[in-house]
Every structure is written in structure tokens, then in C-alpha cells.
Amino acid sequence: MALIRPLKLLLVEDNDDHAKLIIETIQGISSDHSVKHVSDGEEALSYLSSAAKSPHEWPDLMMLDLKMPRLNGLETLTEIRLQAPSSLLPVVIVSTSGSRKEIQDAFDQGANSYLIKPLHFTELTSMIRDFVHYWSSVSETPGIRLE
């Protein structure tokens, strides 16, 4: 079995039920994984701005919902890609939308991946487990790391 690296995730999700389920699933995989939850794009940009000054707070990757108040996911992603060091942050869109246009728009704005939230609890938890396995065991991230 591959080595599992602890992940620091920034979850940008305005639906508290979805956020709670995602966080519980991730932390259920390993208590070494940490998830910072914010509810919209403005909070995400503010968090990244302060985290850039503290490498211990910098996330390995971001899970970003599309449909949010104030600053939606695509607007948030656009801002992230314009600013260093967040321009290199892996951003995975996690949305209920399977619209081809929204998927294409997300990739055009610099998304690294796009996950469609399944409607059923067991399918969603399975998808999140696969997601965490990939990012903690298979893929490397360019995040700020203190060894």
C-alpha cells in the first residue's frame, strides 16, 4: 500500500450539510488530514492571503464549490489563478452541476479536476475516499511544505 501523506485541505462550500459530510469522511479516513472550511469565495481568498504568511496554514489543495453567494466558484478560481502563490494551488471543483459548459468553464479558468457530487450518501463518501486516496497517496502537490 502507498504511503499516505497527511493533507491540509481548504473546503469552500456554502452548504453546511455537504461540508459536514465531506469533512467527516475525510477525517474518518485519517485523523492526520485536516480540513479548513469556509463558506464562500471571499472567505477563501481572505484565508489564502493570511495563510501565505504562515506555511503551516497553507493548504495542499482546495475543494471548491461552484454555486455560492457573494463570489462564486469560477470567480474565486479566476482570482486564485491571478495571485502568487495561490496560482499554483491545486483546485478541485466539487459541484452538483454536470453541465458541460460549467465543466469546460472550470477547466478554462484553471481547475485541476472536476468532481460531480453524487446524490446518494454512499456514492458521495466513496467518491471522497477515492479523492483523498489520490491526493494523499498518488499525486504530489506544489504546496508550501515544512519538512
N, C-alpha and C positions, 0 to 999 in steps of 0.2 A: 504494500500500500504506500502511496506517495505521502511525503511529509506534508502535514497540514500547518500552514503558516497562519498565525492569528491575523485577522483582518480588522481594520478600522473602516467602518462604512459610514457614509453620510446618507441618510434616508430622507428624501424630500417628498413628503406625502401629506396631503391635506385631509385624507380620510383616516380618522383615528382608528377605526376598526381594521382597515388594511395595514396601517402602520403597526398596530399591536400584534397582529398575526405574523407579519414579516419579522419583526424584532424577536418575538418568542421562538419562531422557527430557527432563526439564525443563532440565537443564544442557546437553543436546545441542541444544536449540532456541536458547539463547543463554547464553554464559558469564557474562553480566551478571545473570542470575537467580540468586538464592541460596536455598538450602533448609536450614532448621534442622530436624533430625529428632529427635523424642523418641518414646519407646515407649509411653507411657500418659498418661491424663488428669491424673494427679497431677504428672507431669513438665511437661505443657503448662501447667498453672496456675502452677507454680513459675517456668517460663520467662517467662510473660506478666507475672508480678509483678515480676521483675527487669528485663524489657525496658521496662516502663512508666517506669522511671527513666532509660532511655537510648534516646532516639528513634531512634538509629542501629540499634538492635536490634529495634525494633517491626516486626512483620510486616505486610505489606499484606493478607494473608488467611491463613486456616488451612484445611488439608485434614485432616479428622478422621474416623478410622475409628470404627465403632460398637462392634464386639466386641473389647474389650480387657480385660486384667486390671486389678485394683485399682479404677480409676474408669473406667467405660465411657463411650462417646461421648456418650450422652444426658445422663448425669450431669455430664460435663465441660461440655457445651454449656449446661446449666442454670446451672452456676456462672459461666461466662463471661458470660452474659446478665445476671447479678445484680451484676456489678462494673464500675465505670468504670476505665479507658477501654475495657476489653475488650468491653463491652456493644455497642459499635459495630463491632467487628471482623467482617468478612465470614467466615462459617464455611460451608465446603462439606463435606458428608458424602460420604465416598468409601468405599463398602461393597460387599461381595459380596452383601448381602441386598437382594432386590427385594420384600420383604414390604410390602404396602400399609400395614399397621399401623405398621411401623417408619418408613416414609417419612412418614406422617402425623404420628407422634410427633416426628420430627426437625423438621418444619416448625412443629409446635405449640410446640416448645422454642426456636424462633428460628433454625433453619438458613436460610441464604440460597439454598442449592441442594443437590441430592442426586444423586450420580453412582453408578451401579451398575457395579462393576468387571467388565469382560468377562472371560471365561475364557481367551481366546486373547491371546497376547502382542501380535500386530499390532493387534488391536482396542483393547487397553488403551493402547498407545503412541499410537494415533490419537486416542483419547478425551482423553488427557493433553495432546497437542498442541493440540487444539481448546479445551480448558480454558484453557491458558496463553495462547493467542491471544485468547480472550475477555477474560481478566482483565488482559492486558498491552496490548491494542490497542483494545478496545471499551469496557470498563467502567472506571469510576473507583472508587477505594476511599476510605473516610474515614480511612485510616491517618494516623499522625503522619508528616509529610514535612518533611525539611530540604532546602530548595532552595538 
